[in-house]
Amino acid sequence: MPGHVLRDMSFRPSLAPCRGWAAQVILRHSSWVKDSFIKENMGAARYIWIDDSLRPASEGVVPFVSAAVQFGFSVFEGIRCYSTDKGPAVFRMDEHVERLLDSAHIVGFRELPVTAEQVKTAINQTIAANEFSACYIRPMIYLDGAMMMTVESGQPRFVVAVWEWKNFLGAEAKERGIRANIASFTRLHPNIMMTKAKVSGNYVSSILAKTESHRAGFDEAIMLGPDGYVAECTGENLFVVRKNVRGNVGNKIISTTPRAGILEGITRDSLIMLARDLGYSVVEEPISRDQLYVADEVFVCGTAAEVVGLREIDFRVIGDGKAGPVTRALQHEFDRVVSGRHVRSAQWLAPVPALNAAAVRR
Ligand code: PMP
């Protein structure tokens, strides 16, 4: 009902001066951000990178007539910058930037407005300008225009937003573990929407699943693939730990296979290496729903969530009903890596250089 929508809008005065509102939602503590948890966890930025320079965050707006807003045609990354003794440092920057450009390639962008080196410079400068010691980083390549519905009919544009984002799944999640359900929505088949790319439109399905979970009283949704096997959560990859499998005593860590319609997560990749460093055997196999129920531990991981155990799935207690020992060990290793206290830290953390004042356009 149009009248109803208009009445609603009048309660949001912050909308009035905005040319486009999507980026404003991210960058400001606006009245649109209703969820008090998000308000507490998302520190506002003062600068945003647009195309080739830093601008005041208030300029971080997206054209309404763009395939990005109208159809979800944009690719993005989620990266974290951590506070270390040597100053802020970006976790696995090279791999994230490579995946951003791979995503752009997968959806068919031919000429990009940026190179990998320019993306890295933009990320570093945006963090430095905002003077964050730790933050979440959201680079995006979006399609401006393109109402003719071809990539060629629009213009690729590049943006980097940053914000402080402390606990994505809640402060207690790492300690206690979270509760999940199997979503009624199926994860995308690669011939419907390609899941190796972080495409904005893919996340409509994630939002549907996670909203359903929250409304049913759970914290997160596990999505099955079109083949019926476990794919991933709405923004995290999933692992299972099983002891005594077919008489083999010892912990076996099972990760979903990249053949499932999953995003090949960079946290997932890091945890596989860290688990092998600790001597665990890690295999990539299809995981069925009932294997989750009888697992000794199930944990999920992603840049925003980091490493979080699942204590309950579909009203069935998993293992001891709290984050298990393997989950805790990997959380501990991951924390040591990202805080600069692990042998892999030097390889995986890229220190943020000082701000180049010339990059700021006022
Ligand atoms: N799956 C999906 C659908 C995601 O959006 C994410 C978050 N990027 C992940 C998995 C985890 O990937 P990463 O560890 O690279 O953040």
Boltz pocket constraint, residues with backbone or C-beta under 6 A from the ligand:
constraints:
  - pocket:
      binder: B
      contacts: [[A, 78], [A, 232], [A, 233], [A, 234], [A, 235], [A, 236], [A, 237], [A, 262], [A, 263], [A, 264], [A, 265], [A, 266], [A, 267], [A, 268], [A, 301], [A, 302], [A, 303], [A, 304]]
      max_distance: 6.0
